[in-house]
């Protein structure tokens, strides 16, 4: 019996918008990487080899991500590198399939290590706004804005002054080409940030 045959299949309700043909990658609360397909939840490494090959090809083409996985995370085993890479780049459970009809659509990162991760925007990828890339801190502020946080709450959460928060928000508005935080939240939603 293979590991896949030994695994207890659990039927899951697919998030709205994911067709039965799509594959959604996600991390659980303990950081383990799974996939949903046809309503079944299984560990990522049990994904069919031909479907895994699409993720492997992306990792193989990203030498910087491989170097970061080795140097900063100490991961040298190819399966462990692949699982970490896929978990970082595709690991948010949302309503859009990560793999559909042979095409990958990565998720914007939302993990609890954004503020200190050495793989930030290398292993994971943040969306690039129209008028310039967001800094790490600006990206975190975008997430907090999209969650409905007010300036004081953002400042307290990040341990920065309200003036600094306002500066980040001004820069975010300029880079996204928007006029207010409601438009920031819409951008975050449209780009799978939240």
Buried (B, 14 or more C-beta within 10 A) or exposed (E): EEEEEEEEEEEBEBBEEBEEEBBBBBBEEEEEBBBBBEEBBBBBBBBEEEBBEBBBEBBEEBEEBBEBBEEEBEBEEEEBBBBBBBBBBBBBBBEBBBBBEEEBEBBBBBBEEBEEBEBBBBBBBBBEBEEEEBBBBBBBBBBBBBEEBEBEEBBEBBEBEEEBBEBBBEBBBEBBEBEEBEBBBBBBEEBBBB
